[in-house]
């Protein structure tokens, strides 16, 4: 069974989590058999390690981490690979793959551009 | 003529800007008559005031600011309204409206969820 971890930045404001929870709920309703968890880089919890263990605990034998960041900076290019390498070293039986950020996905850039265009029409 | 300002967080890594530049280019190619500029909250430039003045300089008589943030935390709920109020006070002849963040737009949550689902299929 394949597990999904949605990885976001985190913030002090609890409302920060709302879009990520909404994405999780949408994915879960389409694929209820896939264990899915949110994870946060900082401030909010759970962190990435705890979320990965949660989806493994629900039966995931492989995992994809989706960084729900608009763009790639130091957090995704330096922090995340380091955190993920440490996690992988302790869980060699569960392959963990890493997707790109939202802003590197052409169809999502199209969707955001369409939203902007529709709002100024 | 309506102007568009795409407002992003900013980061030390110059690649951070790439998705925002891609969105700007997509919008510009569909609506070449609308002045459009990127703006950053921190680290990168231009800031919001400079970007707004740039689109006014290109002939915008009203402006919409699109916060290209995944979610709303302190930056959008406290910092941005304060910055925008100060800018508006100096430019009362140009109405400046503010859109919601990416993560508060249902069709963009759908698009992100669809991307996640397609990648785990």
gemmi code that builds the backbone of each chain (N, CA, C; Angstrom):
import gemmi

chains = {
    "A": [
        ("UNK", (0.849, -1.183, 0.000), (0.000, 0.000, 0.000), (0.891, 1.243, 0.000)),
        ("UNK", (0.516, 2.212, -0.821), (1.348, 3.399, -0.962), (0.842, 4.511, -0.040)),
        ("UNK", (1.763, 5.138, 0.674), (1.414, 6.207, 1.593), (1.765, 7.570, 1.026)),
        ("UNK", (1.060, 8.575, 1.502), (1.238, 9.948, 1.020), (1.503, 10.856, 2.224)),
        ("UNK", (2.555, 11.673, 2.108), (2.795, 12.691, 3.132), (2.822, 14.055, 2.450)),
        ("UNK", (1.961, 14.933, 2.898), (1.897, 16.308, 2.390), (2.700, 17.183, 3.338)),
        ("UNK", (3.771, 17.785, 2.802), (4.751, 18.487, 3.635), (4.648, 19.995, 3.411)),
        ("UNK", (4.311, 20.717, 4.477), (4.127, 22.173, 4.364), (5.059, 22.903, 5.327)),
        ("UNK", (5.103, 24.222, 5.209), (6.053, 24.994, 6.004), (5.697, 25.044, 7.485)),
        ("UNK", (4.437, 25.373, 7.786), (4.044, 25.597, 9.183), (4.098, 27.075, 9.533)),
        ("UNK", (3.242, 27.477, 10.488), (3.189, 28.880, 10.924), (2.536, 28.924, 12.295)),
        ("UNK", (2.646, 30.061, 12.943), (2.055, 30.185, 14.279), (0.526, 30.217, 14.223)),
        ("UNK", (-0.013, 30.773, 13.137), (-1.465, 30.892, 13.013), (-2.078, 29.531, 12.679)),
        ("UNK", (-3.000, 29.028, 13.521), (-3.576, 27.710, 13.240), (-4.295, 27.638, 11.886)),
        ("UNK", (-4.791, 28.778, 11.399), (-5.473, 28.776, 10.087), (-4.529, 28.440, 8.937)),
        ("UNK", (-3.241, 28.576, 9.178), (-2.255, 28.214, 8.165), (-2.498, 26.789, 7.634)),
        ("UNK", (-2.927, 25.905, 8.525), (-3.067, 24.490, 8.168), (-4.262, 24.208, 7.258)),
        ("UNK", (-5.190, 25.148, 7.185), (-6.472, 24.866, 6.527), (-6.354, 24.360, 5.082)),
        ("UNK", (-5.573, 25.020, 4.218), (-5.491, 24.510, 2.835), (-4.895, 23.104, 2.767)),
        ("UNK", (-3.930, 22.828, 3.642), (-3.269, 21.516, 3.601), (-4.228, 20.438, 4.083)),
        ("UNK", (-5.031, 20.780, 5.083), (-6.062, 19.844, 5.540), (-7.100, 19.607, 4.438)),
        ("UNK", (-7.419, 20.669, 3.713), (-8.405, 20.527, 2.633), (-7.873, 19.624, 1.518)),
        ("UNK", (-6.583, 19.779, 1.193), (-5.982, 18.920, 0.158), (-5.957, 17.473, 0.660)),
        ("UNK", (-5.531, 17.284, 1.892), (-5.524, 15.936, 2.476), (-6.924, 15.301, 2.395)),
        ("UNK", (-7.941, 16.065, 2.749), (-9.299, 15.510, 2.753), (-9.765, 15.159, 1.342)),
        ("UNK", (-9.418, 16.017, 0.373), (-9.788, 15.717, -1.016), (-9.104, 14.428, -1.494)),
        ("UNK", (-7.803, 14.310, -1.222), (-7.059, 13.122, -1.668), (-7.614, 11.882, -0.965)),
        ("UNK", (-7.871, 12.021, 0.318), (-8.364, 10.881, 1.099), (-9.724, 10.407, 0.591)),
        ("UNK", (-10.568, 11.348, 0.196), (-11.894, 10.927, -0.255), (-11.820, 10.209, -1.603)),
        ("UNK", (-10.803, 10.540, -2.421), (-10.634, 9.830, -3.698), (-9.903, 8.515, -3.533)),
        ("UNK", (-8.990, 8.439, -2.574), (-8.172, 7.242, -2.391), (-8.159, 6.842, -0.914)),
        ("UNK", (-9.330, 6.421, -0.402), (-9.404, 6.140, 1.047), (-8.482, 5.011, 1.486)),
        ("UNK", (-8.030, 4.195, 0.535), (-7.151, 3.077, 0.904), (-5.701, 3.520, 1.133)),
        ("UNK", (-5.335, 4.712, 0.687), (-3.945, 5.185, 0.846), (-3.774, 5.931, 2.167)),
        ("UNK", (-2.904, 5.445, 3.040), (-2.609, 6.217, 4.250), (-2.041, 7.590, 3.864)),
        ("UNK", (-2.520, 8.618, 4.515), (-2.070, 9.975, 4.186), (-1.918, 10.776, 5.470)),
        ("UNK", (-0.896, 11.615, 5.510), (-0.688, 12.472, 6.684), (-0.104, 13.806, 6.252)),
        ("UNK", (-0.389, 14.835, 7.018), (0.282, 16.124, 6.872), (1.552, 16.120, 7.701)),
        ("UNK", (2.529, 16.909, 7.257), (3.749, 17.103, 8.049), (4.189, 18.556, 7.861)),
        ("UNK", (4.895, 19.069, 8.861), (5.322, 20.470, 8.806), (6.827, 20.585, 9.057)),
        ("UNK", (7.436, 21.538, 8.363), (8.860, 21.793, 8.550), (9.145, 22.421, 9.903)),
        ("UNK", (8.324, 23.369, 10.298), (8.579, 24.052, 11.563), (7.290, 24.590, 12.184)),
        ("UNK", (7.370, 24.865, 13.460), (6.307, 25.476, 14.277), (5.138, 24.510, 14.506)),
        ("UNK", (4.531, 24.003, 13.414), (3.399, 23.089, 13.575), (3.874, 21.652, 13.677)),
        ("UNK", (2.998, 20.803, 14.172), (3.342, 19.391, 14.233), (2.224, 18.589, 13.588)),
        ("UNK", (2.481, 17.344, 13.155), (3.729, 16.618, 13.334), (4.826, 17.058, 12.365)),
        ("UNK", (6.054, 16.724, 12.709), (7.159, 16.877, 11.781), (7.148, 15.743, 10.768)),
        ("UNK", (8.114, 15.782, 9.866), (8.142, 14.808, 8.771), (8.330, 13.373, 9.286)),
        ("UNK", (9.226, 13.195, 10.241), (9.506, 11.839, 10.729), (8.261, 11.209, 11.362)),
        ("UNK", (7.590, 11.991, 12.181), (6.392, 11.477, 12.860), (5.291, 11.140, 11.848)),
        ("UNK", (5.139, 11.992, 10.839), (4.103, 11.747, 9.830), (4.422, 10.497, 9.015)),
        ("UNK", (5.693, 10.333, 8.673), (6.102, 9.141, 7.906), (5.844, 7.882, 8.743)),
        ("UNK", (6.171, 7.936, 10.016), (5.903, 6.767, 10.864), (4.404, 6.505, 11.006)),
        ("UNK", (3.609, 7.558, 10.989), (2.161, 7.367, 11.078), (1.635, 6.614, 9.850)),
        ("UNK", (2.087, 6.998, 8.647), (1.570, 6.297, 7.458), (2.152, 4.885, 7.362)),
        ("UNK", (3.379, 4.689, 7.839), (3.916, 3.318, 7.915), (3.061, 2.498, 8.899)),
        ("UNK", (2.706, 3.126, 10.015), (1.863, 2.459, 11.013), (0.496, 2.073, 10.467)),
        ("UNK", (0.033, 2.837, 9.469), (-1.256, 2.498, 8.842), (-1.083, 1.521, 7.679)),
        ("UNK", (0.143, 1.029, 7.482), (0.335, -0.029, 6.490), (1.030, 0.362, 5.209)),
        ("UNK", (1.537, 1.585, 5.106), (2.231, 1.978, 3.872), (3.554, 1.224, 3.746)),
        ("UNK", (3.784, 0.661, 2.553), (5.052, -0.030, 2.310), (5.961, 0.807, 1.404)),
        ("UNK", (5.446, 1.902, 0.914), (6.243, 2.898, 0.195), (5.521, 4.233, 0.387)),
        ("UNK", (6.283, 5.306, 0.251), (5.723, 6.628, 0.583), (6.197, 7.654, -0.432)),
        ("UNK", (5.308, 8.557, -0.798), (5.722, 9.739, -1.561), (5.467, 10.985, -0.704)),
        ("UNK", (6.486, 11.828, -0.634), (6.376, 13.111, 0.078), (6.140, 14.207, -0.961)),
        ("UNK", (5.069, 14.972, -0.772), (4.730, 16.085, -1.661), (4.998, 17.396, -0.922)),
        ("UNK", (5.999, 18.152, -1.338), (6.257, 19.446, -0.688), (5.247, 20.494, -1.173)),
        ("UNK", (4.348, 20.885, -0.306), (3.332, 21.878, -0.679), (3.889, 23.271, -0.408)),
        ("UNK", (4.909, 23.588, -1.193), (5.571, 24.895, -1.156), (5.392, 25.526, -2.532)),
        ("UNK", (5.250, 26.845, -2.563), (5.099, 27.520, -3.844), (6.360, 27.414, -4.685)),
        ("UNK", (7.515, 27.381, -4.033), (8.762, 27.438, -4.791), (9.862, 26.754, -3.993)),
        ("UNK", (10.978, 26.531, -4.643), (12.100, 25.846, -4.014), (13.162, 26.835, -3.579)),
        ("UNK", (13.365, 26.908, -2.273), (14.472, 27.687, -1.735), (15.277, 26.777, -0.828)),
        ("UNK", (15.923, 27.384, 0.145), (16.769, 26.612, 1.060), (16.020, 25.519, 1.811)),
        ("UNK", (14.753, 25.773, 2.155), (13.995, 24.763, 2.895), (13.898, 23.455, 2.118)),
        ("UNK", (13.602, 23.560, 0.840), (13.422, 22.337, 0.048), (14.731, 21.801, -0.492)),
        ("UNK", (15.691, 22.677, -0.745), (16.927, 22.219, -1.377), (17.977, 21.777, -0.361)),
        ("UNK", (17.955, 22.381, 0.829), (18.933, 21.953, 1.841), (18.263, 21.229, 3.011)),
        ("UNK", (17.261, 21.853, 3.654), (16.676, 21.279, 4.872), (16.002, 19.931, 4.588)),
        ("UNK", (15.124, 19.905, 3.597), (14.325, 18.697, 3.380), (15.172, 17.471, 3.020)),
        ("UNK", (16.119, 17.556, 2.081), (16.936, 16.369, 1.781), (17.693, 15.851, 3.007)),
        ("UNK", (18.171, 16.743, 3.839), (18.894, 16.349, 5.042), (17.962, 15.609, 6.009)),
        ("UNK", (16.778, 16.177, 6.245), (15.802, 15.532, 7.136), (15.418, 14.163, 6.564)),
        ("UNK", (15.173, 14.133, 5.269), (14.703, 12.902, 4.625), (15.780, 11.821, 4.617)),
        ("UNK", (17.019, 12.217, 4.412), (18.107, 11.227, 4.438), (18.201, 10.570, 5.811)),
        ("UNK", (18.057, 11.357, 6.863), (18.124, 10.803, 8.218), (16.956, 9.843, 8.461)),
        ("UNK", (15.794, 10.202, 7.955), (14.612, 9.346, 8.130), (14.789, 8.045, 7.339)),
        ("UNK", (15.243, 8.174, 6.085), (15.425, 6.983, 5.234), (16.426, 6.010, 5.846)),
        ("UNK", (17.480, 6.547, 6.466), (18.531, 5.684, 7.015), (17.986, 4.758, 8.097)),
        ("UNK", (16.923, 5.186, 8.762), (16.324, 4.383, 9.842), (15.177, 3.497, 9.347)),
        ("UNK", (14.760, 3.669, 8.099), (13.575, 2.946, 7.595), (13.864, 2.427, 6.195)),
        ("UNK", (14.899, 1.583, 6.099), (15.373, 1.157, 4.773), (14.387, 0.233, 4.061)),
        ("UNK", (13.457, -0.346, 4.805), (12.474, -1.252, 4.200), (11.323, -0.498, 3.531)),
        ("UNK", (11.252, 0.808, 3.735), (10.156, 1.591, 3.136), (10.744, 2.650, 2.198)),
        ("UNK", (10.654, 2.423, 0.890), (11.173, 3.451, -0.026), (10.363, 4.743, 0.100)),
        ("UNK", (11.091, 5.850, 0.217), (10.427, 7.162, 0.357), (10.879, 8.033, -0.801)),
        ("UNK", (9.942, 8.383, -1.670), (10.301, 9.235, -2.803), (9.809, 10.659, -2.543)),
        ("UNK", (10.424, 11.574, -3.224), (10.159, 12.996, -2.994), (9.703, 13.640, -4.297)),
        ("UNK", (8.552, 14.270, -4.252), (8.057, 15.000, -5.407), (8.643, 16.411, -5.430)),
        ("UNK", (8.369, 17.100, -6.517), (8.813, 18.482, -6.646), (7.817, 19.422, -5.949)),
        ("UNK", (8.153, 20.673, -5.851), (7.239, 21.646, -5.226), (6.117, 22.010, -6.205)),
        ("UNK", (5.059, 22.566, -5.649), (3.898, 23.009, -6.435), (4.320, 23.896, -7.609)),
        ("UNK", (5.224, 24.810, -7.352), (5.611, 25.785, -8.363), (6.513, 25.245, -9.464)),
        ("UNK", (6.864, 23.968, -9.380), (7.656, 23.343, -10.456), (6.788, 22.422, -11.325)),
        ("UNK", (5.474, 22.429, -11.085), (4.557, 21.547, -11.825), (3.822, 22.382, -12.876)),
        ("UNK", (4.109, 22.153, -14.168), (3.533, 23.030, -15.197), (2.013, 23.150, -15.124)),
        ("UNK", (1.301, 22.030, -14.852), (-0.167, 22.142, -14.838), (-0.665, 22.978, -13.658)),
        ("UNK", (0.115, 23.027, -12.578), (-0.293, 23.880, -11.455), (0.027, 25.350, -11.739)),
        ("UNK", (1.127, 25.594, -12.435), (1.393, 26.972, -12.882), (0.281, 27.438, -13.826)),
        ("UNK", (-0.181, 26.519, -14.682), (-1.309, 26.857, -15.572), (-2.560, 27.179, -14.760)),
        ("UNK", (-2.837, 26.353, -13.745), (-4.053, 26.547, -12.947), (-4.004, 27.887, -12.199)),
        ("UNK", (-2.843, 28.215, -11.649), (-2.707, 29.490, -10.923), (-2.845, 30.669, -11.898)),
        ("UNK", (-2.231, 30.537, -13.061), (-2.323, 31.607, -14.072), (-3.770, 31.797, -14.518)),
        ("UNK", (-4.492, 30.691, -14.684), (-5.901, 30.775, -15.085), (-6.733, 31.470, -14.019)),
        ("UNK", (-6.452, 31.149, -12.762), (-7.146, 31.834, -11.654), (-6.898, 33.349, -11.724)),
        ("UNK", (-5.639, 33.750, -11.903), (-5.321, 35.178, -11.990), (-6.081, 35.815, -13.157)),
        ("UNK", (-6.032, 35.169, -14.305), (-6.685, 35.722, -15.499), (-8.197, 35.831, -15.295)),
        ("UNK", (-8.806, 34.810, -14.687), (-10.253, 34.859, -14.453), (-10.641, 35.982, -13.490)),
        ("UNK", (-9.775, 36.272, -12.536), (-10.098, 37.288, -11.535), (-9.917, 38.709, -12.071)),
        ("UNK", (-9.152, 38.889, -13.127), (-9.013, 40.248, -13.669), (-9.903, 40.479, -14.884)),
        ("UNK", (-10.594, 39.456, -15.322), (-11.483, 39.626, -16.485), (-12.659, 40.528, -16.129)),
    ],
    "B": [
        ("UNK", (-7.003, 50.930, -17.497), (-6.277, 49.663, -17.662), (-6.005, 49.064, -16.286)),
        ("UNK", (-6.244, 47.756, -16.182), (-6.094, 47.100, -14.881), (-4.699, 46.485, -14.753)),
        ("UNK", (-4.074, 46.719, -13.630), (-2.736, 46.181, -13.390), (-2.776, 45.000, -12.441)),
        ("UNK", (-1.763, 44.147, -12.546), (-1.674, 42.923, -11.750), (-0.324, 42.906, -11.043)),
        ("UNK", (-0.364, 42.643, -9.730), (0.880, 42.441, -8.991), (0.830, 41.063, -8.332)),
        ("UNK", (1.803, 40.245, -8.645), (1.922, 38.908, -8.055), (2.895, 39.006, -6.892)),
        ("UNK", (2.394, 38.708, -5.696), (3.152, 38.972, -4.472), (3.596, 37.646, -3.847)),
        ("UNK", (4.900, 37.450, -3.734), (5.437, 36.190, -3.206), (6.332, 36.466, -1.998)),
        ("UNK", (6.748, 35.422, -1.330), (7.501, 35.584, -0.085), (8.924, 36.094, -0.306)),
        ("UNK", (9.632, 35.464, -1.255), (11.046, 35.800, -1.438), (11.942, 34.850, -0.667)),
        ("UNK", (13.165, 34.652, -1.180), (14.130, 33.746, -0.540), (15.519, 34.120, -1.027)),
        ("UNK", (16.524, 33.587, -0.354), (17.901, 33.897, -0.759), (18.269, 33.230, -2.086)),
        ("UNK", (17.679, 32.061, -2.348), (18.001, 31.305, -3.564), (17.316, 31.948, -4.771)),
        ("UNK", (18.100, 32.382, -5.770), (17.471, 33.053, -6.922), (16.455, 32.168, -7.651)),
        ("UNK", (16.610, 30.837, -7.557), (15.644, 29.929, -8.205), (14.251, 30.022, -7.597)),
        ("UNK", (14.166, 30.537, -6.385), (12.866, 30.745, -5.741), (11.911, 31.497, -6.655)),
        ("UNK", (12.448, 32.437, -7.418), (11.600, 33.311, -8.243), (11.006, 32.617, -9.463)),
        ("UNK", (11.554, 31.463, -9.829), (11.209, 30.850, -11.118), (9.707, 30.601, -11.310)),
        ("UNK", (9.007, 29.986, -10.343), (7.569, 29.758, -10.569), (6.786, 31.057, -10.730)),
        ("UNK", (7.178, 32.063, -9.970), (6.443, 33.335, -10.031), (6.686, 34.022, -11.372)),
        ("UNK", (7.916, 33.918, -11.862), (8.213, 34.453, -13.203), (7.431, 33.690, -14.269)),
        ("UNK", (7.299, 32.370, -14.071), (6.559, 31.561, -15.045), (5.078, 31.950, -15.063)),
        ("UNK", (4.506, 32.198, -13.875), (3.096, 32.619, -13.808), (2.938, 33.993, -14.455)),
        ("UNK", (3.855, 34.899, -14.122), (3.813, 36.237, -14.743), (3.840, 36.134, -16.268)),
        ("UNK", (4.734, 35.281, -16.776), (4.877, 35.168, -18.236), (3.623, 34.573, -18.873)),
        ("UNK", (3.012, 33.580, -18.189), (1.770, 32.995, -18.713), (0.642, 34.040, -18.755)),
        ("UNK", (0.503, 34.801, -17.662), (-0.562, 35.815, -17.607), (-0.300, 36.890, -18.661)),
        ("UNK", (0.955, 37.301, -18.760), (1.301, 38.368, -19.707), (1.022, 37.932, -21.152)),
        ("UNK", (1.281, 36.662, -21.447), (1.064, 36.235, -22.835), (-0.421, 36.176, -23.175)),
        ("UNK", (-1.278, 35.949, -22.147), (-2.729, 35.946, -22.404), (-3.313, 37.349, -22.392)),
        ("UNK", (-2.739, 38.230, -21.591), (-3.278, 39.594, -21.449), (-2.142, 40.613, -21.566)),
        ("UNK", (-1.563, 40.697, -22.764), (-0.389, 41.578, -22.904), (-0.699, 43.050, -22.631)),
        ("UNK", (-1.985, 43.415, -22.660), (-2.347, 44.824, -22.421), (-2.354, 45.179, -20.933)),
        ("UNK", (-2.347, 44.174, -20.039), (-2.391, 44.454, -18.588), (-0.979, 44.579, -18.035)),
        ("UNK", (-0.648, 45.729, -17.448), (0.657, 45.831, -16.785), (0.729, 44.813, -15.649)),
        ("UNK", (1.827, 44.120, -15.533), (1.976, 43.093, -14.508), (3.387, 43.146, -13.937)),
        ("UNK", (3.501, 42.918, -12.636), (4.821, 42.903, -11.999), (4.827, 41.897, -10.854)),
        ("UNK", (5.982, 41.340, -10.597), (6.203, 40.545, -9.393), (6.596, 41.474, -8.255)),
        ("UNK", (6.269, 41.030, -7.022), (6.714, 41.752, -5.823), (7.024, 40.718, -4.756)),
        ("UNK", (7.932, 41.086, -3.848), (8.325, 40.146, -2.795), (8.196, 40.795, -1.430)),
        ("UNK", (7.820, 39.963, -0.450), (7.689, 40.428, 0.934), (9.058, 40.704, 1.544)),
        ("UNK", (10.014, 39.820, 1.280), (11.331, 40.008, 1.880), (12.429, 39.381, 1.032)),
        ("UNK", (13.632, 39.776, 1.299), (14.882, 39.284, 0.709), (15.003, 39.661, -0.774)),
        ("UNK", (14.012, 39.265, -1.592), (14.083, 39.597, -3.017), (13.457, 40.969, -3.287)),
        ("UNK", (13.783, 41.510, -4.446), (13.161, 42.776, -4.823), (12.547, 42.638, -6.211)),
        ("UNK", (11.605, 43.476, -6.606), (11.161, 44.658, -5.857), (10.193, 44.294, -4.734)),
        ("UNK", (10.033, 45.201, -3.796), (8.991, 45.094, -2.787), (7.647, 45.491, -3.383)),
        ("UNK", (6.614, 45.443, -2.564), (5.261, 45.682, -3.064), (5.078, 47.109, -3.559)),
        ("UNK", (5.622, 48.063, -2.833), (5.430, 49.468, -3.217), (6.060, 49.760, -4.582)),
        ("UNK", (7.264, 49.279, -4.750), (7.965, 49.520, -6.017), (7.235, 48.856, -7.190)),
        ("UNK", (6.726, 47.638, -6.942), (6.013, 46.918, -8.011), (4.712, 47.630, -8.372)),
        ("UNK", (4.009, 48.107, -7.342), (2.755, 48.841, -7.601), (3.044, 50.116, -8.398)),
        ("UNK", (4.094, 50.812, -8.032), (4.438, 52.024, -8.789), (4.852, 51.691, -10.221)),
        ("UNK", (5.459, 50.532, -10.408), (5.844, 50.126, -11.771), (4.605, 49.913, -12.642)),
        ("UNK", (3.586, 49.229, -12.107), (2.399, 48.995, -12.948), (1.597, 50.295, -13.126)),
        ("UNK", (1.616, 51.170, -12.118), (0.990, 52.492, -12.307), (1.740, 53.258, -13.405)),
        ("UNK", (3.057, 53.159, -13.375), (3.886, 53.818, -14.396), (3.621, 53.292, -15.801)),
        ("UNK", (3.171, 52.040, -15.886), (2.821, 51.469, -17.199), (1.365, 51.747, -17.572)),
        ("UNK", (0.661, 52.522, -16.734), (-0.677, 52.964, -17.122), (-1.827, 52.332, -16.371)),
        ("UNK", (-1.554, 51.520, -15.337), (-2.660, 50.904, -14.591), (-3.428, 51.973, -13.812)),
        ("UNK", (-4.763, 51.944, -13.942), (-5.596, 52.876, -13.170), (-6.283, 52.156, -12.006)),
        ("UNK", (-6.142, 50.852, -11.936), (-6.575, 50.047, -10.786), (-5.677, 48.812, -10.771)),
        ("UNK", (-5.546, 48.210, -9.597), (-4.574, 47.118, -9.441), (-5.175, 46.022, -8.573)),
        ("UNK", (-4.902, 44.782, -8.939), (-5.201, 43.670, -8.035), (-3.885, 43.012, -7.624)),
        ("UNK", (-3.748, 42.790, -6.319), (-2.578, 42.094, -5.771), (-2.974, 40.643, -5.496)),
        ("UNK", (-2.217, 39.711, -6.066), (-2.457, 38.280, -5.862), (-1.350, 37.719, -4.968)),
        ("UNK", (-1.684, 37.328, -3.728), (-0.657, 36.752, -2.862), (-0.393, 35.296, -3.267)),
        ("UNK", (0.764, 35.040, -3.827), (1.107, 33.670, -4.258), (1.754, 32.942, -3.078)),
        ("UNK", (0.947, 32.733, -2.075), (1.329, 32.002, -0.866), (0.432, 30.779, -0.780)),
        ("UNK", (0.976, 29.684, -0.278), (0.173, 28.476, -0.135), (-0.936, 28.663, 0.885)),
        ("UNK", (-0.697, 29.452, 1.916), (-1.665, 29.561, 3.007), (-1.532, 30.934, 3.652)),
        ("UNK", (-2.496, 31.240, 4.517), (-2.513, 32.541, 5.179), (-2.012, 32.415, 6.604)),
        ("UNK", (-0.893, 33.063, 6.880), (-0.405, 33.157, 8.252), (-0.187, 34.625, 8.564)),
        ("UNK", (0.736, 34.902, 9.453), (1.000, 36.274, 9.863), (1.415, 37.179, 8.714)),
        ("UNK", (2.159, 36.633, 7.740), (2.611, 37.465, 6.620), (1.426, 38.071, 5.874)),
        ("UNK", (0.409, 37.253, 5.615), (-0.729, 37.760, 4.833), (-1.768, 38.457, 5.695)),
        ("UNK", (-1.883, 38.039, 6.953), (-2.947, 38.585, 7.784), (-2.512, 39.838, 8.536)),
        ("UNK", (-1.224, 39.941, 8.843), (-0.754, 41.159, 9.537), (0.160, 42.015, 8.642)),
        ("UNK", (1.223, 41.412, 8.111), (2.218, 42.212, 7.374), (1.618, 42.855, 6.121)),
        ("UNK", (0.947, 42.038, 5.294), (0.483, 42.549, 4.003), (-0.556, 43.669, 4.149)),
        ("UNK", (-1.587, 43.537, 4.996), (-2.548, 44.650, 5.120), (-1.877, 45.957, 5.578)),
        ("UNK", (-0.892, 45.840, 6.461), (-0.190, 47.021, 6.950), (0.596, 47.690, 5.821)),
        ("UNK", (1.329, 46.879, 5.060), (2.106, 47.412, 3.926), (1.159, 48.048, 2.907)),
        ("UNK", (0.059, 47.350, 2.637), (-0.870, 47.804, 1.602), (-1.594, 49.079, 2.027)),
        ("UNK", (-1.942, 49.191, 3.289), (-2.604, 50.415, 3.765), (-1.692, 51.623, 3.590)),
        ("UNK", (-0.405, 51.438, 3.889), (0.536, 52.551, 3.738), (0.677, 52.935, 2.269)),
        ("UNK", (0.681, 51.939, 1.389), (0.789, 52.215, -0.050), (-0.476, 52.918, -0.552)),
        ("UNK", (-1.640, 52.414, -0.139), (-2.916, 53.005, -0.586), (-3.038, 54.459, -0.149)),
        ("UNK", (-2.556, 54.763, 1.060), (-2.701, 56.124, 1.583), (-1.993, 57.152, 0.701)),
        ("UNK", (-0.954, 56.716, -0.001), (-0.176, 57.616, -0.867), (-0.669, 57.609, -2.320)),
        ("UNK", (-1.582, 56.678, -2.649), (-1.998, 56.531, -4.059), (-3.512, 56.385, -4.119)),
        ("UNK", (-4.203, 57.406, -3.602), (-5.660, 57.288, -3.449), (-6.398, 57.272, -4.782)),
        ("UNK", (-5.734, 57.698, -5.850), (-6.375, 57.726, -7.173), (-6.361, 56.350, -7.843)),
        ("UNK", (-5.626, 55.405, -7.275), (-5.542, 54.057, -7.878), (-6.092, 53.027, -6.891)),
        ("UNK", (-7.320, 52.528, -7.118), (-7.846, 51.506, -6.218), (-6.997, 50.226, -6.303)),
        ("UNK", (-6.619, 49.723, -5.129), (-5.793, 48.505, -5.071), (-6.577, 47.450, -4.303)),
        ("UNK", (-6.961, 46.380, -4.995), (-7.692, 45.306, -4.315), (-6.756, 44.136, -4.055)),
        ("UNK", (-7.159, 43.338, -3.085), (-6.304, 42.241, -2.636), (-7.066, 40.932, -2.785)),
        ("UNK", (-6.465, 39.990, -3.482), (-7.055, 38.657, -3.620), (-6.661, 37.782, -2.427)),
        ("UNK", (-7.263, 36.626, -2.363), (-6.925, 35.676, -1.319), (-5.670, 34.887, -1.716)),
        ("UNK", (-5.174, 34.080, -0.808), (-3.997, 33.262, -1.126), (-4.397, 32.056, -1.972)),
        ("UNK", (-3.431, 31.461, -2.608), (-3.622, 30.276, -3.456), (-4.401, 29.186, -2.714)),
        ("UNK", (-4.050, 28.955, -1.461), (-4.641, 27.864, -0.695), (-6.064, 28.120, -0.226)),
        ("UNK", (-6.597, 29.312, -0.521), (-8.000, 29.593, -0.178), (-8.899, 29.542, -1.407)),
        ("UNK", (-8.343, 29.118, -2.546), (-9.107, 29.081, -3.797), (-9.494, 27.627, -4.080)),
        ("UNK", (-10.794, 27.299, -3.995), (-11.193, 25.896, -4.122), (-10.674, 25.219, -5.397)),
        ("UNK", (-10.697, 25.925, -6.529), (-10.262, 25.254, -7.770), (-8.751, 24.978, -7.760)),
        ("UNK", (-7.994, 25.772, -7.014), (-6.561, 25.483, -6.928), (-6.298, 24.334, -5.948)),
        ("UNK", (-7.103, 24.239, -4.885), (-7.002, 23.059, -4.012), (-7.345, 21.798, -4.809)),
        ("UNK", (-8.353, 21.907, -5.681), (-8.697, 20.766, -6.539), (-7.524, 20.403, -7.450)),
        ("UNK", (-6.902, 21.414, -8.049), (-5.803, 21.156, -8.986), (-4.621, 20.496, -8.273)),
        ("UNK", (-4.315, 20.969, -7.073), (-3.197, 20.386, -6.315), (-3.538, 18.950, -5.908)),
        ("UNK", (-4.770, 18.732, -5.479), (-5.192, 17.386, -5.095), (-5.126, 16.431, -6.287)),
        ("UNK", (-5.537, 16.918, -7.444), (-5.484, 16.091, -8.662), (-4.044, 15.731, -9.007)),
        ("UNK", (-3.148, 16.680, -8.868), (-1.710, 16.409, -9.108), (-1.234, 15.302, -8.161)),
        ("UNK", (-1.551, 15.418, -6.879), (-1.129, 14.395, -5.910), (-1.692, 13.032, -6.322)),
        ("UNK", (-2.990, 12.999, -6.635), (-3.635, 11.723, -6.997), (-3.006, 11.127, -8.253)),
        ("UNK", (-2.726, 11.972, -9.235), (-2.118, 11.458, -10.482), (-0.724, 10.897, -10.240)),
        ("UNK", (-0.005, 11.484, -9.304), (1.373, 11.048, -9.057), (1.431, 9.754, -8.248)),
        ("UNK", (0.384, 9.413, -7.527), (0.426, 8.160, -6.770), (-0.321, 7.035, -7.487)),
        ("UNK", (-0.933, 7.343, -8.623), (-1.647, 6.283, -9.361), (-0.665, 5.276, -9.956)),
    ],
}
model = gemmi.Model(1)
for chain_id, residues in chains.items():
    chain = gemmi.Chain(chain_id)
    for i, (resn, *xyz) in enumerate(residues, 1):
        res = gemmi.Residue()
        res.name, res.seqid = resn, gemmi.SeqId(i, " ")
        for name, pos in zip(("N", "CA", "C"), xyz):
            atom = gemmi.Atom()
            atom.name, atom.element = name, gemmi.Element(name[0])
            atom.pos, atom.b_iso = gemmi.Position(*pos), 0.0
            res.add_atom(atom)
        chain.add_residue(res)
    model.add_chain(chain)
structure = gemmi.Structure()
structure.add_model(model)
structure.setup_entities()
